[in-house]
Amino acid sequence: MEQLVPAELARERSRLDLQRFRRRVAMHLLADDAGRVGRTLADGGELLTDLRQMLGGPKYLDIIREFIY
């Protein structure tokens, strides 16, 4: 029990990790498609709701690895 992190500190770390994760995802989404439109719904594209699909498998795993290790 002595090695457990206090609840308040754990909440703060989680909040900061989520903030950092969102920032990393936004950077990738904005940087990768700059100047390129790609497929849209009007021309037969599909609405992407899965972050892995949006970023692509390798980039998604790179971001996830940052937070696991």
N, CA, C and O atoms as a Maestro MAE file, in Angstrom:
{
 s_m_m2io_version
 :::
 2.0.0
}

f_m_ct {
 s_m_title
 :::
 protein
 m_atom[276] {
  # First column is atom index #
  i_m_mmod_type
  r_m_x_coord
  r_m_y_coord
  r_m_z_coord
  i_m_residue_number
  s_m_chain_name
  s_m_pdb_residue_name
  s_m_pdb_atom_name
  i_m_atomic_number
  :::
  1 25 0.812 -1.198 0.000 1 A "MET " " N  " 7
  2 3 0.000 0.000 0.000 1 A "MET " " CA " 6
  3 2 0.858 1.265 0.000 1 A "MET " " C  " 6
  4 15 0.437 2.299 -0.520 1 A "MET " " O  " 8
  5 25 2.027 1.191 0.565 2 A "GLU " " N  " 7
  6 3 2.875 2.372 0.662 2 A "GLU " " CA " 6
  7 2 3.367 2.836 -0.703 2 A "GLU " " C  " 6
  8 15 3.716 4.005 -0.867 2 A "GLU " " O  " 8
  9 25 3.400 1.943 -1.679 3 A "GLN " " N  " 7
  10 3 3.903 2.288 -3.004 3 A "GLN " " CA " 6
  11 2 2.826 2.867 -3.924 3 A "GLN " " C  " 6
  12 15 3.130 3.298 -5.037 3 A "GLN " " O  " 8
  13 25 1.582 2.881 -3.474 4 A "LEU " " N  " 7
  14 3 0.500 3.418 -4.290 4 A "LEU " " CA " 6
  15 2 0.590 4.939 -4.355 4 A "LEU " " C  " 6
  16 15 0.981 5.599 -3.393 4 A "LEU " " O  " 8
  17 25 0.223 5.467 -5.500 5 A "VAL " " N  " 7
  18 3 0.209 6.913 -5.700 5 A "VAL " " CA " 6
  19 2 -1.089 7.456 -5.122 5 A "VAL " " C  " 6
  20 15 -2.145 6.856 -5.321 5 A "VAL " " O  " 8
  21 25 -1.036 8.575 -4.412 6 A "PRO " " N  " 7
  22 3 -2.269 9.169 -3.882 6 A "PRO " " CA " 6
  23 2 -3.261 9.487 -5.008 6 A "PRO " " C  " 6
  24 15 -2.854 9.830 -6.118 6 A "PRO " " O  " 8
  25 25 -4.548 9.374 -4.721 7 A "ALA " " N  " 7
  26 3 -5.593 9.554 -5.726 7 A "ALA " " CA " 6
  27 2 -5.489 10.892 -6.448 7 A "ALA " " C  " 6
  28 15 -5.621 10.944 -7.670 7 A "ALA " " O  " 8
  29 25 -5.259 11.950 -5.727 8 A "GLU " " N  " 7
  30 3 -5.179 13.281 -6.346 8 A "GLU " " CA " 6
  31 2 -4.024 13.359 -7.342 8 A "GLU " " C  " 6
  32 15 -4.177 13.924 -8.425 8 A "GLU " " O  " 8
  33 25 -2.885 12.803 -6.988 9 A "LEU " " N  " 7
  34 3 -1.738 12.793 -7.887 9 A "LEU " " CA " 6
  35 2 -2.019 11.919 -9.116 9 A "LEU " " C  " 6
  36 15 -1.636 12.280 -10.229 9 A "LEU " " O  " 8
  37 25 -2.669 10.800 -8.927 10 A "ALA " " N  " 7
  38 3 -3.019 9.921 -10.044 10 A "ALA " " CA " 6
  39 2 -3.979 10.627 -10.999 10 A "ALA " " C  " 6
  40 15 -3.834 10.508 -12.216 10 A "ALA " " O  " 8
  41 25 -4.954 11.356 -10.465 11 A "ARG " " N  " 7
  42 3 -5.889 12.112 -11.308 11 A "ARG " " CA " 6
  43 2 -5.158 13.169 -12.111 11 A "ARG " " C  " 6
  44 15 -5.418 13.344 -13.301 11 A "ARG " " O  " 8
  45 25 -4.258 13.864 -11.470 12 A "GLU " " N  " 7
  46 3 -3.507 14.920 -12.156 12 A "GLU " " CA " 6
  47 2 -2.628 14.335 -13.258 12 A "GLU " " C  " 6
  48 15 -2.570 14.886 -14.357 12 A "GLU " " O  " 8
  49 25 -1.954 13.244 -12.981 13 A "ARG " " N  " 7
  50 3 -1.121 12.589 -14.001 13 A "ARG " " CA " 6
  51 2 -1.973 12.134 -15.174 13 A "ARG " " C  " 6
  52 15 -1.577 12.298 -16.328 13 A "ARG " " O  " 8
  53 25 -3.136 11.564 -14.892 14 A "SER " " N  " 7
  54 3 -4.042 11.111 -15.952 14 A "SER " " CA " 6
  55 2 -4.518 12.276 -16.799 14 A "SER " " C  " 6
  56 15 -4.584 12.178 -18.024 14 A "SER " " O  " 8
  57 25 -4.851 13.381 -16.142 15 A "ARG " " N  " 7
  58 3 -5.299 14.570 -16.865 15 A "ARG " " CA " 6
  59 2 -4.206 15.087 -17.787 15 A "ARG " " C  " 6
  60 15 -4.470 15.435 -18.938 15 A "ARG " " O  " 8
  61 25 -2.980 15.138 -17.281 16 A "LEU " " N  " 7
  62 3 -1.855 15.603 -18.094 16 A "LEU " " CA " 6
  63 2 -1.540 14.636 -19.233 16 A "LEU " " C  " 6
  64 15 -1.224 15.068 -20.342 16 A "LEU " " O  " 8
  65 25 -1.622 13.337 -18.969 17 A "ASP " " N  " 7
  66 3 -1.400 12.345 -20.026 17 A "ASP " " CA " 6
  67 2 -2.443 12.476 -21.134 17 A "ASP " " C  " 6
  68 15 -2.101 12.403 -22.314 17 A "ASP " " O  " 8
  69 25 -3.693 12.667 -20.772 18 A "LEU " " N  " 7
  70 3 -4.752 12.822 -21.761 18 A "LEU " " CA " 6
  71 2 -4.533 14.085 -22.586 18 A "LEU " " C  " 6
  72 15 -4.717 14.078 -23.803 18 A "LEU " " O  " 8
  73 25 -4.148 15.149 -21.933 19 A "GLN " " N  " 7
  74 3 -3.868 16.406 -22.618 19 A "GLN " " CA " 6
  75 2 -2.708 16.229 -23.607 19 A "GLN " " C  " 6
  76 15 -2.773 16.692 -24.746 19 A "GLN " " O  " 8
  77 25 -1.669 15.563 -23.161 20 A "ARG " " N  " 7
  78 3 -0.511 15.315 -24.024 20 A "ARG " " CA " 6
  79 2 -0.887 14.397 -25.183 20 A "ARG " " C  " 6
  80 15 -0.443 14.629 -26.307 20 A "ARG " " O  " 8
  81 25 -1.693 13.360 -24.944 21 A "PHE " " N  " 7
  82 3 -2.146 12.450 -25.987 21 A "PHE " " CA " 6
  83 2 -2.940 13.204 -27.049 21 A "PHE " " C  " 6
  84 15 -2.696 13.042 -28.244 21 A "PHE " " O  " 8
  85 25 -3.881 14.020 -26.615 22 A "ARG " " N  " 7
  86 3 -4.687 14.800 -27.566 22 A "ARG " " CA " 6
  87 2 -3.827 15.724 -28.412 22 A "ARG " " C  " 6
  88 15 -4.062 15.879 -29.610 22 A "ARG " " O  " 8
  89 25 -2.827 16.338 -27.785 23 A "ARG " " N  " 7
  90 3 -1.926 17.234 -28.509 23 A "ARG " " CA " 6
  91 2 -1.141 16.478 -29.574 23 A "ARG " " C  " 6
  92 15 -0.993 16.953 -30.700 23 A "ARG " " O  " 8
  93 25 -0.637 15.295 -29.212 24 A "ARG " " N  " 7
  94 3 0.138 14.474 -30.167 24 A "ARG " " CA " 6
  95 2 -0.731 14.038 -31.345 24 A "ARG " " C  " 6
  96 15 -0.300 14.094 -32.496 24 A "ARG " " O  " 8
  97 25 -1.962 13.602 -31.050 25 A "VAL " " N  " 7
  98 3 -2.869 13.178 -32.117 25 A "VAL " " CA " 6
  99 2 -3.175 14.357 -33.036 25 A "VAL " " C  " 6
  100 15 -3.129 14.214 -34.258 25 A "VAL " " O  " 8
  101 25 -3.483 15.506 -32.469 26 A "ALA " " N  " 7
  102 3 -3.792 16.689 -33.270 26 A "ALA " " CA " 6
  103 2 -2.618 17.067 -34.159 26 A "ALA " " C  " 6
  104 15 -2.809 17.408 -35.327 26 A "ALA " " O  " 8
  105 25 -1.411 17.010 -33.622 27 A "MET " " N  " 7
  106 3 -0.221 17.332 -34.423 27 A "MET " " CA " 6
  107 2 -0.116 16.404 -35.631 27 A "MET " " C  " 6
  108 15 0.155 16.854 -36.745 27 A "MET " " O  " 8
  109 25 -0.330 15.117 -35.409 28 A "HIS " " N  " 7
  110 3 -0.247 14.156 -36.513 28 A "HIS " " CA " 6
  111 2 -1.349 14.384 -37.535 28 A "HIS " " C  " 6
  112 15 -1.093 14.351 -38.739 28 A "HIS " " O  " 8
  113 25 -2.562 14.614 -37.073 29 A "LEU " " N  " 7
  114 3 -3.673 14.813 -37.999 29 A "LEU " " CA " 6
  115 2 -3.503 16.083 -38.822 29 A "LEU " " C  " 6
  116 15 -3.816 16.099 -40.012 29 A "LEU " " O  " 8
  117 25 -3.015 17.130 -38.203 30 A "LEU " " N  " 7
  118 3 -2.837 18.385 -38.929 30 A "LEU " " CA " 6
  119 2 -1.627 18.353 -39.851 30 A "LEU " " C  " 6
  120 15 -1.681 18.915 -40.945 30 A "LEU " " O  " 8
  121 25 -0.561 17.724 -39.448 31 A "ALA " " N  " 7
  122 3 0.670 17.715 -40.233 31 A "ALA " " CA " 6
  123 2 0.604 16.773 -41.424 31 A "ALA " " C  " 6
  124 15 1.117 17.108 -42.492 31 A "ALA " " O  " 8
  125 25 -0.003 15.622 -41.278 32 A "ASP " " N  " 7
  126 3 0.024 14.607 -42.319 32 A "ASP " " CA " 6
  127 2 -0.760 14.974 -43.555 32 A "ASP " " C  " 6
  128 15 -0.355 14.616 -44.662 32 A "ASP " " O  " 8
  129 25 -1.871 15.676 -43.405 33 A "ASP " " N  " 7
  130 3 -2.715 15.953 -44.552 33 A "ASP " " CA " 6
  131 2 -2.668 17.405 -44.997 33 A "ASP " " C  " 6
  132 15 -3.547 17.852 -45.735 33 A "ASP " " O  " 8
  133 25 -1.676 18.136 -44.569 34 A "ALA " " N  " 7
  134 3 -1.581 19.542 -44.937 34 A "ALA " " CA " 6
  135 2 -1.507 19.680 -46.455 34 A "ALA " " C  " 6
  136 15 -0.608 19.128 -47.090 34 A "ALA " " O  " 8
  137 25 -2.453 20.418 -47.032 35 A "GLY " " N  " 7
  138 3 -2.449 20.657 -48.464 35 A "GLY " " CA " 6
  139 2 -3.026 19.518 -49.294 35 A "GLY " " C  " 6
  140 15 -3.032 19.605 -50.522 35 A "GLY " " O  " 8
  141 25 -3.506 18.461 -48.666 36 A "ARG " " N  " 7
  142 3 -4.044 17.321 -49.411 36 A "ARG " " CA " 6
  143 2 -5.466 17.064 -48.944 36 A "ARG " " C  " 6
  144 15 -5.709 16.879 -47.751 36 A "ARG " " O  " 8
  145 25 -6.400 17.052 -49.875 37 A "VAL " " N  " 7
  146 3 -7.794 16.874 -49.506 37 A "VAL " " CA " 6
  147 2 -8.128 15.411 -49.302 37 A "VAL " " C  " 6
  148 15 -8.715 15.059 -48.278 37 A "VAL " " O  " 8
  149 25 -7.778 14.554 -50.231 38 A "GLY " " N  " 7
  150 3 -8.106 13.144 -50.108 38 A "GLY " " CA " 6
  151 2 -9.582 12.891 -50.392 38 A "GLY " " C  " 6
  152 15 -10.273 13.753 -50.936 38 A "GLY " " O  " 8
  153 25 -10.057 11.718 -50.025 39 A "ARG " " N  " 7
  154 3 -11.445 11.350 -50.268 39 A "ARG " " CA " 6
  155 2 -12.368 12.044 -49.284 39 A "ARG " " C  " 6
  156 15 -12.041 12.206 -48.108 39 A "ARG " " O  " 8
  157 25 -13.522 12.450 -49.782 40 A "THR " " N  " 7
  158 3 -14.515 13.068 -48.922 40 A "THR " " CA " 6
  159 2 -15.838 12.320 -49.065 40 A "THR " " C  " 6
  160 15 -15.991 11.498 -49.968 40 A "THR " " O  " 8
  161 25 -16.774 12.594 -48.196 41 A "LEU " " N  " 7
  162 3 -18.068 11.923 -48.255 41 A "LEU " " CA " 6
  163 2 -18.786 12.188 -49.576 41 A "LEU " " C  " 6
  164 15 -19.458 11.300 -50.101 41 A "LEU " " O  " 8
  165 25 -18.656 13.383 -50.114 42 A "ALA " " N  " 7
  166 3 -19.352 13.720 -51.357 42 A "ALA " " CA " 6
  167 2 -18.871 12.873 -52.538 42 A "ALA " " C  " 6
  168 15 -19.632 12.648 -53.479 42 A "ALA " " O  " 8
  169 25 -17.637 12.406 -52.503 43 A "ASP " " N  " 7
  170 3 -17.141 11.609 -53.631 43 A "ASP " " CA " 6
  171 2 -16.974 10.133 -53.276 43 A "ASP " " C  " 6
  172 15 -16.183 9.429 -53.905 43 A "ASP " " O  " 8
  173 25 -17.699 9.671 -52.292 44 A "GLY " " N  " 7
  174 3 -17.670 8.251 -51.986 44 A "GLY " " CA " 6
  175 2 -16.810 7.868 -50.806 44 A "GLY " " C  " 6
  176 15 -16.700 6.683 -50.491 44 A "GLY " " O  " 8
  177 25 -16.203 8.821 -50.150 45 A "GLY " " N  " 7
  178 3 -15.386 8.500 -48.981 45 A "GLY " " CA " 6
  179 2 -16.257 8.047 -47.815 45 A "GLY " " C  " 6
  180 15 -17.481 8.181 -47.847 45 A "GLY " " O  " 8
  181 25 -15.619 7.520 -46.806 46 A "GLU " " N  " 7
  182 3 -16.338 7.069 -45.614 46 A "GLU " " CA " 6
  183 2 -15.929 7.927 -44.421 46 A "GLU " " C  " 6
  184 15 -14.775 8.339 -44.301 46 A "GLU " " O  " 8
  185 25 -16.875 8.182 -43.560 47 A "LEU " " N  " 7
  186 3 -16.610 8.918 -42.338 47 A "LEU " " CA " 6
  187 2 -15.750 8.052 -41.427 47 A "LEU " " C  " 6
  188 15 -16.147 6.944 -41.066 47 A "LEU " " O  " 8
  189 25 -14.576 8.551 -41.053 48 A "LEU " " N  " 7
  190 3 -13.690 7.797 -40.171 48 A "LEU " " CA " 6
  191 2 -13.971 8.184 -38.723 48 A "LEU " " C  " 6
  192 15 -13.972 9.365 -38.375 48 A "LEU " " O  " 8
  193 25 -14.205 7.194 -37.898 49 A "THR " " N  " 7
  194 3 -14.430 7.449 -36.480 49 A "THR " " CA " 6
  195 2 -13.405 6.730 -35.614 49 A "THR " " C  " 6
  196 15 -13.399 6.897 -34.394 49 A "THR " " O  " 8
  197 25 -12.551 5.942 -36.224 50 A "ASP " " N  " 7
  198 3 -11.543 5.160 -35.521 50 A "ASP " " CA " 6
  199 2 -10.195 5.871 -35.647 50 A "ASP " " C  " 6
  200 15 -9.702 6.089 -36.753 50 A "ASP " " O  " 8
  201 25 -9.615 6.224 -34.526 51 A "LEU " " N  " 7
  202 3 -8.352 6.959 -34.520 51 A "LEU " " CA " 6
  203 2 -7.246 6.201 -35.251 51 A "LEU " " C  " 6
  204 15 -6.412 6.809 -35.921 51 A "LEU " " O  " 8
  205 25 -7.239 4.883 -35.123 52 A "ARG " " N  " 7
  206 3 -6.225 4.076 -35.813 52 A "ARG " " CA " 6
  207 2 -6.341 4.233 -37.323 52 A "ARG " " C  " 6
  208 15 -5.325 4.296 -38.014 52 A "ARG " " O  " 8
  209 25 -7.568 4.297 -37.848 53 A "GLN " " N  " 7
  210 3 -7.758 4.488 -39.282 53 A "GLN " " CA " 6
  211 2 -7.326 5.885 -39.713 53 A "GLN " " C  " 6
  212 15 -6.740 6.058 -40.782 53 A "GLN " " O  " 8
  213 25 -7.614 6.864 -38.892 54 A "MET " " N  " 7
  214 3 -7.277 8.242 -39.234 54 A "MET " " CA " 6
  215 2 -5.774 8.459 -39.320 54 A "MET " " C  " 6
  216 15 -5.287 9.134 -40.227 54 A "MET " " O  " 8
  217 25 -5.043 7.884 -38.369 55 A "LEU " " N  " 7
  218 3 -3.596 8.085 -38.312 55 A "LEU " " CA " 6
  219 2 -2.827 7.060 -39.125 55 A "LEU " " C  " 6
  220 15 -1.710 7.329 -39.568 55 A "LEU " " O  " 8
  221 25 -3.414 5.892 -39.324 56 A "GLY " " N  " 7
  222 3 -2.686 4.783 -39.916 56 A "GLY " " CA " 6
  223 2 -2.074 3.967 -38.786 56 A "GLY " " C  " 6
  224 15 -1.673 4.512 -37.757 56 A "GLY " " O  " 8
  225 25 -2.009 2.678 -38.985 57 A "GLY " " N  " 7
  226 3 -1.540 1.766 -37.945 57 A "GLY " " CA " 6
  227 2 -0.203 2.113 -37.325 57 A "GLY " " C  " 6
  228 15 -0.107 2.197 -36.101 57 A "GLY " " O  " 8
  229 25 0.849 2.321 -38.138 58 A "PRO " " N  " 7
  230 3 2.173 2.588 -37.549 58 A "PRO " " CA " 6
  231 2 2.225 3.861 -36.701 58 A "PRO " " C  " 6
  232 15 2.812 3.849 -35.619 58 A "PRO " " O  " 8
  233 25 1.626 4.953 -37.168 59 A "LYS " " N  " 7
  234 3 1.649 6.200 -36.394 59 A "LYS " " CA " 6
  235 2 0.829 6.063 -35.117 59 A "LYS " " C  " 6
  236 15 1.215 6.563 -34.060 59 A "LYS " " O  " 8
  237 25 -0.300 5.383 -35.228 60 A "TYR " " N  " 7
  238 3 -1.142 5.144 -34.057 60 A "TYR " " CA " 6
  239 2 -0.360 4.382 -32.991 60 A "TYR " " C  " 6
  240 15 -0.374 4.757 -31.819 60 A "TYR " " O  " 8
  241 25 0.316 3.318 -33.397 61 A "LEU " " N  " 7
  242 3 1.094 2.526 -32.446 61 A "LEU " " CA " 6
  243 2 2.246 3.323 -31.850 61 A "LEU " " C  " 6
  244 15 2.564 3.161 -30.672 61 A "LEU " " O  " 8
  245 25 2.872 4.179 -32.647 62 A "ASP " " N  " 7
  246 3 3.953 5.022 -32.115 62 A "ASP " " CA " 6
  247 2 3.447 5.916 -30.993 62 A "ASP " " C  " 6
  248 15 4.103 6.059 -29.962 62 A "ASP " " O  " 8
  249 25 2.283 6.514 -31.194 63 A "ILE " " N  " 7
  250 3 1.729 7.386 -30.154 63 A "ILE " " CA " 6
  251 2 1.365 6.591 -28.922 63 A "ILE " " C  " 6
  252 15 1.658 7.017 -27.805 63 A "ILE " " O  " 8
  253 25 0.734 5.449 -29.100 64 A "ILE " " N  " 7
  254 3 0.341 4.614 -27.966 64 A "ILE " " CA " 6
  255 2 1.581 4.170 -27.185 64 A "ILE " " C  " 6
  256 15 1.567 4.160 -25.955 64 A "ILE " " O  " 8
  257 25 2.641 3.807 -27.889 65 A "ARG " " N  " 7
  258 3 3.881 3.368 -27.221 65 A "ARG " " CA " 6
  259 2 4.463 4.455 -26.331 65 A "ARG " " C  " 6
  260 15 5.034 4.154 -25.283 65 A "ARG " " O  " 8
  261 25 4.328 5.703 -26.730 66 A "GLU " " N  " 7
  262 3 4.836 6.821 -25.915 66 A "GLU " " CA " 6
  263 2 4.207 6.811 -24.527 66 A "GLU " " C  " 6
  264 15 4.851 7.187 -23.547 66 A "GLU " " O  " 8
  265 25 2.963 6.386 -24.443 67 A "PHE " " N  " 7
  266 3 2.242 6.458 -23.177 67 A "PHE " " CA " 6
  267 2 2.305 5.155 -22.378 67 A "PHE " " C  " 6
  268 15 1.948 5.124 -21.200 67 A "PHE " " O  " 8
  269 25 2.751 4.100 -23.014 68 A "ILE " " N  " 7
  270 3 2.852 2.817 -22.318 68 A "ILE " " CA " 6
  271 2 4.204 2.670 -21.654 68 A "ILE " " C  " 6
  272 15 4.300 2.118 -20.559 68 A "ILE " " O  " 8
  273 25 5.235 3.150 -22.291 69 A "TYR " " N  " 7
  274 3 6.595 2.958 -21.767 69 A "TYR " " CA " 6
  275 2 7.056 4.114 -20.954 69 A "TYR " " C  " 6
  276 15 8.178 4.103 -20.446 69 A "TYR " " O  " 8
  :::
 }
 m_bond[275] {
  # First column is bond index #
  i_m_from
  i_m_to
  i_m_order
  :::
  1 1 2 1
  2 2 3 1
  3 3 4 2
  4 3 5 1
  5 5 6 1
  6 6 7 1
  7 7 8 2
  8 7 9 1
  9 9 10 1
  10 10 11 1
  11 11 12 2
  12 11 13 1
  13 13 14 1
  14 14 15 1
  15 15 16 2
  16 15 17 1
  17 17 18 1
  18 18 19 1
  19 19 20 2
  20 19 21 1
  21 21 22 1
  22 22 23 1
  23 23 24 2
  24 23 25 1
  25 25 26 1
  26 26 27 1
  27 27 28 2
  28 27 29 1
  29 29 30 1
  30 30 31 1
  31 31 32 2
  32 31 33 1
  33 33 34 1
  34 34 35 1
  35 35 36 2
  36 35 37 1
  37 37 38 1
  38 38 39 1
  39 39 40 2
  40 39 41 1
  41 41 42 1
  42 42 43 1
  43 43 44 2
  44 43 45 1
  45 45 46 1
  46 46 47 1
  47 47 48 2
  48 47 49 1
  49 49 50 1
  50 50 51 1
  51 51 52 2
  52 51 53 1
  53 53 54 1
  54 54 55 1
  55 55 56 2
  56 55 57 1
  57 57 58 1
  58 58 59 1
  59 59 60 2
  60 59 61 1
  61 61 62 1
  62 62 63 1
  63 63 64 2
  64 63 65 1
  65 65 66 1
  66 66 67 1
  67 67 68 2
  68 67 69 1
  69 69 70 1
  70 70 71 1
  71 71 72 2
  72 71 73 1
  73 73 74 1
  74 74 75 1
  75 75 76 2
  76 75 77 1
  77 77 78 1
  78 78 79 1
  79 79 80 2
  80 79 81 1
  81 81 82 1
  82 82 83 1
  83 83 84 2
  84 83 85 1
  85 85 86 1
  86 86 87 1
  87 87 88 2
  88 87 89 1
  89 89 90 1
  90 90 91 1
  91 91 92 2
  92 91 93 1
  93 93 94 1
  94 94 95 1
  95 95 96 2
  96 95 97 1
  97 97 98 1
  98 98 99 1
  99 99 100 2
  100 99 101 1
  101 101 102 1
  102 102 103 1
  103 103 104 2
  104 103 105 1
  105 105 106 1
  106 106 107 1
  107 107 108 2
  108 107 109 1
  109 109 110 1
  110 110 111 1
  111 111 112 2
  112 111 113 1
  113 113 114 1
  114 114 115 1
  115 115 116 2
  116 115 117 1
  117 117 118 1
  118 118 119 1
  119 119 120 2
  120 119 121 1
  121 121 122 1
  122 122 123 1
  123 123 124 2
  124 123 125 1
  125 125 126 1
  126 126 127 1
  127 127 128 2
  128 127 129 1
  129 129 130 1
  130 130 131 1
  131 131 132 2
  132 131 133 1
  133 133 134 1
  134 134 135 1
  135 135 136 2
  136 135 137 1
  137 137 138 1
  138 138 139 1
  139 139 140 2
  140 139 141 1
  141 141 142 1
  142 142 143 1
  143 143 144 2
  144 143 145 1
  145 145 146 1
  146 146 147 1
  147 147 148 2
  148 147 149 1
  149 149 150 1
  150 150 151 1
  151 151 152 2
  152 151 153 1
  153 153 154 1
  154 154 155 1
  155 155 156 2
  156 155 157 1
  157 157 158 1
  158 158 159 1
  159 159 160 2
  160 159 161 1
  161 161 162 1
  162 162 163 1
  163 163 164 2
  164 163 165 1
  165 165 166 1
  166 166 167 1
  167 167 168 2
  168 167 169 1
  169 169 170 1
  170 170 171 1
  171 171 172 2
  172 171 173 1
  173 173 174 1
  174 174 175 1
  175 175 176 2
  176 175 177 1
  177 177 178 1
  178 178 179 1
  179 179 180 2
  180 179 181 1
  181 181 182 1
  182 182 183 1
  183 183 184 2
  184 183 185 1
  185 185 186 1
  186 186 187 1
  187 187 188 2
  188 187 189 1
  189 189 190 1
  190 190 191 1
  191 191 192 2
  192 191 193 1
  193 193 194 1
  194 194 195 1
  195 195 196 2
  196 195 197 1
  197 197 198 1
  198 198 199 1
  199 199 200 2
  200 199 201 1
  201 201 202 1
  202 202 203 1
  203 203 204 2
  204 203 205 1
  205 205 206 1
  206 206 207 1
  207 207 208 2
  208 207 209 1
  209 209 210 1
  210 210 211 1
  211 211 212 2
  212 211 213 1
  213 213 214 1
  214 214 215 1
  215 215 216 2
  216 215 217 1
  217 217 218 1
  218 218 219 1
  219 219 220 2
  220 219 221 1
  221 221 222 1
  222 222 223 1
  223 223 224 2
  224 223 225 1
  225 225 226 1
  226 226 227 1
  227 227 228 2
  228 227 229 1
  229 229 230 1
  230 230 231 1
  231 231 232 2
  232 231 233 1
  233 233 234 1
  234 234 235 1
  235 235 236 2
  236 235 237 1
  237 237 238 1
  238 238 239 1
  239 239 240 2
  240 239 241 1
  241 241 242 1
  242 242 243 1
  243 243 244 2
  244 243 245 1
  245 245 246 1
  246 246 247 1
  247 247 248 2
  248 247 249 1
  249 249 250 1
  250 250 251 1
  251 251 252 2
  252 251 253 1
  253 253 254 1
  254 254 255 1
  255 255 256 2
  256 255 257 1
  257 257 258 1
  258 258 259 1
  259 259 260 2
  260 259 261 1
  261 261 262 1
  262 262 263 1
  263 263 264 2
  264 263 265 1
  265 265 266 1
  266 266 267 1
  267 267 268 2
  268 267 269 1
  269 269 270 1
  270 270 271 1
  271 271 272 2
  272 271 273 1
  273 273 274 1
  274 274 275 1
  275 275 276 2
  :::
 }
}
